[in-house]
Amino acid sequence: MNPLSNDVEEQVSISENNRLLQEAITMLSPQRQLVYRLSRYEGLDHKQIAEEMQLSRNTVKNHMVQALRFIRTYLNNKGIFIFLLSILFV
């Protein structure tokens, strides 16, 4: 088997999984999207997000729980839950 072929297939798979993850994120409510993006892409903690968005920490936590639950369900329905599980909880 050609190792280069495996690399290309892996890159295509990663690209498709990223596309599905982004698709799931865009299906969240605008506020939930922002909370998720600030947490996962900007690295802010719940307290920082709460201050920036003028929300309670509990509201931020609830948004994250619901966002992650939705994304897990969406990806599971698409058949890639196991692959992306580690990415979601890094």
C-alpha positions in Angstrom: 0.0 0.0 0.0 1.3 3.5 -0.9 2.0 5.6 2.2 1.3 8.8 0.2 -2.1 7.5 -0.7 -2.9 7.0 3.0 -1.8 10.5 3.8 -4.1 11.9 1.1 -7.0 9.8 2.3 -6.3 10.9 5.9 -6.2 14.6 4.9 -9.5 14.2 3.0 -11.1 12.5 6.0 -9.9 15.2 8.4 -11.1 17.9 6.0 -14.5 16.3 5.8 -14.7 15.9 9.6 -13.8 19.6 10.0 -16.5 20.6 7.6 -19.1 18.6 9.5 -17.9 20.1 12.8 -18.2 23.6 11.4 -21.6 22.7 10.0 -22.8 21.6 13.5 -21.4 24.8 15.1 -23.3 27.0 12.6 -26.5 25.2 13.6 -26.2 26.5 17.2 -27.9 29.7 18.2 -25.8 32.8 17.7 -25.2 33.2 21.5 -24.3 29.5 21.9 -22.0 29.7 18.9 -20.1 32.6 20.4 -19.7 30.9 23.8 -18.4 27.8 22.0 -16.0 29.7 19.8 -14.7 31.8 22.7 -14.1 28.7 24.7 -12.7 26.4 22.0 -10.9 28.7 19.6 -10.0 31.6 21.8 -9.2 29.5 24.9 -11.3 31.6 27.3 -12.6 30.1 30.5 -16.2 30.4 31.6 -15.5 33.4 33.8 -13.8 35.3 31.0 -16.6 34.5 28.6 -19.2 35.6 31.2 -17.5 38.9 31.6 -17.0 39.5 27.9 -20.6 38.6 27.1 -22.1 40.1 30.3 -23.7 36.7 31.2 -23.6 34.7 34.4 -21.0 31.9 34.6 -23.9 29.5 35.0 -25.4 30.7 31.8 -22.1 30.2 30.0 -21.7 26.7 31.5 -25.2 25.8 30.3 -24.5 27.1 26.8 -21.4 25.0 26.6 -23.1 21.9 27.9 -25.9 22.3 25.4 -23.5 23.1 22.5 -21.4 20.1 23.2 -24.4 17.9 23.5 -25.8 19.1 20.2 -22.4 18.7 18.4 -21.9 15.2 19.8 -25.4 14.2 18.7 -25.0 15.8 15.3 -21.6 14.1 14.7 -22.8 10.8 16.0 -25.7 11.0 13.5 -23.1 11.6 10.8 -21.1 8.6 12.0 -18.0 10.4 13.1 -18.5 10.7 16.8 -15.6 8.5 17.9 -13.1 10.2 15.7 -13.9 13.7 16.9 -14.5 13.0 20.5 -10.9 13.8 21.4 -11.0 17.0 19.4 -14.1 18.3 21.2 -12.7 17.7 24.7 -9.0 18.7 24.3 
